[in-house]
Amino acid sequence: MNFANIPGWQWEPSLYNPVNTTEQLQPSASGNKGAILAAWNDNGADATTQLEAYYAMREGIPVMAARAWAGTRGTKIASDDLSESVAFLAAKAPGQNLDRRFHSAQVDMKSPNLLSWKTSLNNSTASLDFGSYGPPYTLTLEISSPFTLSGPDTSLSLSKSSNESSGSIETIMFTTADGFEYPLRSVSPSDGFDLGHPGRIWTNQSSSSHEPVPITLPATLRIETDVVNGSRVWANDTFVGRFEVFVFGGRNTLFSWSQMALVAPLDSIEGGVTSLLLQAGTRLGAL
């Protein structure tokens, strides 16, 4: 969209040199056979998360493909409509379900309550078989004892974690398919809303401790997730924190914590979940 950091100069296959912008192929050059996209994910605790890779590819591949197809002669991308267009087309990708949505045959898509479940007295495990559900959503859980929700992309459980002030505690934790764990961490309800860096909380902000949050049972947990604010948690109607990842320096002068917008795991339930309610959208602001 801004090739060589020049606003509005959209890439196409004859442009290959972002350093010396005068050295490019002519669009009609016989040697211009198109372009190859090299896409990979340097995954790891101090590299990229699976979530970052997903959004980079979900947003980046359609843009690259559109510009490679259009070249200099086709229609240019209208930046104001880009996000809406990608969202529309991503939902239509055959057999992909990129945004992790239910099919109309599974639930009543017109109802705000997409999935409601309650335990039976003699059963601590249940198969929901709904896979995953992506943001925006609100997941409300009534918890009486340790539990695990499992899905193909993530799991959510009550697990032990270390807290500097309290030692070993029990908190809720998302684990992604690559095995990385994201415990619920304490943040101020007003942090993470910098318009220039949505979701970022810089390490010089003392209002958020980022310590794992102890969960006392029984509890009602509400997880509200959207792609900008991440997965934020209320326990018994009190905001307690969010799931986040530590971001090392790079070009920034300060380290930071960044939000994680994790899909709801809805294949199976084990342990002390007495009820589950999944709703479309969020109520962000009911702090």
DABELVEN-V382953 format. One record per residue. SS is DSSP state (H for helix, E for strand, - for the rest). OMEGA is omega in radians with two decimals (999 if undefined). NEAR is the number of other ideal C-beta (glycine too) atoms within 12 Angstrom. Layout:
# DABELVEN-V382953
[[SS	OMEGA	NEAR] [SS	OMEGA	NEAR]]
This chain:
# DABELVEN-V382953
[[-	3.11	25] [-	-3.06	16] [H	-3.13	24] [H	-3.13	20] [H	3.08	12] [-	-3.06	13] [-	3.05	10] [-	3.13	14] [-	-3.05	19] [-	-3.14	28] [-	2.91	32] [-	-2.90	31] [-	3.12	30] [-	-3.14	26] [-	-3.09	30] [-	-3.04	24] [-	3.14	14] [-	-3.12	16] [-	3.06	12] [-	-2.98	10] [-	3.11	15] [-	3.13	10] [-	3.11	13] [-	3.01	23] [-	2.91	21] [-	-3.11	16] [-	-3.10	19] [-	-3.10	12] [-	-3.10	16] [-	3.13	9] [-	-3.12	13] [-	-3.10	19] [-	-3.09	13] [-	-3.09	19] [-	3.08	19] [-	3.09	10] [-	3.02	18] [-	-3.09	9] [-	3.09	16] [-	-3.13	11] [-	3.06	19] [-	-2.98	14] [E	3.08	20] [-	-3.05	16] [-	3.12	17] [-	3.10	15] [-	-3.12	19] [E	2.99	26] [-	3.06	35] [H	-3.12	29] [H	3.10	36] [H	3.14	28] [H	-3.14	23] [H	-3.09	34] [H	3.08	30] [H	-3.13	22] [H	3.14	25] [H	-3.12	26] [H	-2.99	25] [H	-3.08	24] [H	3.10	24] [H	3.14	28] [H	3.13	30] [H	-3.11	28] [H	3.14	25] [H	-3.13	26] [H	3.10	31] [H	-3.13	25] [H	-3.05	19] [H	-3.09	19] [-	-3.14	26] [-	-3.01	23] [-	-3.05	13] [-	-3.12	16] [-	3.08	15] [-	-3.14	22] [-	3.06	29] [-	-3.02	15] [H	-3.12	16] [H	-3.10	9] [H	-2.97	15] [H	-3.08	22] [H	3.14	21] [H	-3.13	14] [H	3.13	20] [H	3.13	28] [H	-3.14	23] [H	-3.07	15] [H	-3.14	23] [H	-3.14	27] [-	-3.09	19] [-	-3.11	16] [-	-3.02	19] [-	3.01	9] [-	-3.04	7] [-	-3.04	16] [-	-3.03	22] [-	-3.08	26] [-	3.08	27] [-	3.10	34] [-	3.02	30] [-	3.04	27] [-	-3.09	16] [-	3.12	11] [-	-3.10	8] [-	-3.03	19] [-	3.01	22] [-	-3.03	15] [-	-3.14	15] [-	-3.14	9] [-	3.08	17] [-	3.09	19] [E	-3.05	20] [E	-3.08	33] [E	3.09	34] [E	-3.09	21] [E	3.04	27] [E	-3.10	16] [-	2.95	24] [-	-3.01	13] [-	-3.02	7] [-	-3.08	7] [-	3.12	17] [-	3.08	19] [E	3.13	19] [E	3.05	26] [E	3.10	16] [-	3.09	29] [-	3.09	18] [-	3.09	35] [-	3.14	27] [E	3.02	36] [E	-3.05	38] [-	-3.11	37] [-	0.07	36] [-	3.11	32] [E	2.99	39] [E	3.13	32] [E	3.14	48] [E	-3.10	32] [E	2.94	42] [E	-3.01	26] [E	3.11	36] [E	-3.12	21] [E	-3.13	21] [E	-3.02	24] [E	2.98	36] [E	2.92	29] [E	-3.08	44] [E	3.08	30] [-	-3.10	32] [-	-3.08	20] [-	-3.08	30] [E	2.89	41] [E	3.11	33] [E	-3.06	45] [E	2.95	35] [E	-3.00	36] [E	3.08	26] [E	3.09	20] [E	-3.12	28] [E	3.10	19] [E	-3.04	23] [-	-3.08	14] [-	-3.02	13] [-	-3.08	18] [E	-3.12	13] [E	-3.14	15] [E	3.00	25] [E	3.13	28] [E	3.06	37] [E	-3.01	45] [E	2.95	36] [E	2.99	46] [E	-3.12	27] [E	-3.02	33] [-	3.12	22] [-	3.04	22] [-	3.13	15] [-	-3.07	27] [E	3.14	28] [E	3.13	40] [E	3.04	38] [E	-3.09	41] [E	-3.08	41] [-	3.03	35] [-	3.07	38] [-	3.14	22] [-	-3.12	24] [-	-3.13	14] [-	3.07	35] [-	-3.09	35] [-	3.06	25] [-	-3.06	18] [H	3.14	9] [H	-3.14	8] [H	-3.05	20] [-	3.12	19] [-	-3.11	34] [-	2.97	30] [E	-3.06	37] [E	-3.05	26] [-	3.09	22] [-	3.04	15] [-	-3.04	22] [-	-3.07	12] [-	3.11	16] [-	-3.11	29] [-	-3.10	23] [-	3.05	33] [-	3.04	24] [E	-3.03	35] [-	3.07	36] [-	3.12	28] [-	3.10	38] [-	-3.12	21] [-	-0.02	24] [-	-3.10	20] [E	2.96	32] [E	-3.11	26] [E	3.08	42] [E	3.14	33] [E	3.11	46] [E	-3.03	36] [E	2.89	40] [E	-2.96	27] [-	-3.12	29] [-	-3.05	25] [-	3.13	35] [E	-3.13	39] [E	-3.08	47] [E	-2.92	45] [E	2.99	48] [E	3.05	32] [E	-3.09	29] [-	3.08	19] [-	3.05	15] [E	3.13	19] [E	-3.08	30] [E	3.14	34] [E	-3.10	41] [E	3.02	42] [E	-2.99	43] [E	-3.13	38] [E	3.11	36] [E	-3.09	25] [E	3.13	28] [-	-2.91	18] [-	-3.02	13] [-	-3.14	13] [-	-3.12	8] [-	3.08	15] [-	3.13	10] [-	2.95	18] [-	-3.12	20] [E	2.99	30] [E	-3.09	34] [E	-3.08	37] [E	3.02	42] [-	3.10	42] [-	-2.96	40] [-	-3.14	46] [-	3.12	41] [E	3.13	43] [E	-2.96	40] [-	3.07	39] [-	-3.07	27] [E	3.14	27] [E	3.01	36] [E	3.02	24] [E	-2.84	26] [E	2.98	28] [E	3.14	41] [E	3.04	27] [E	-3.13	24] [E	3.08	36] [E	3.08	27] [E	3.13	42] [E	3.07	26] [E	3.10	28] [-	-3.13	19] [-	3.09	29] [-	-3.01	24] [-	-3.09	28] [-	3.07	14] [-	-3.02	14] [-	999	21]]
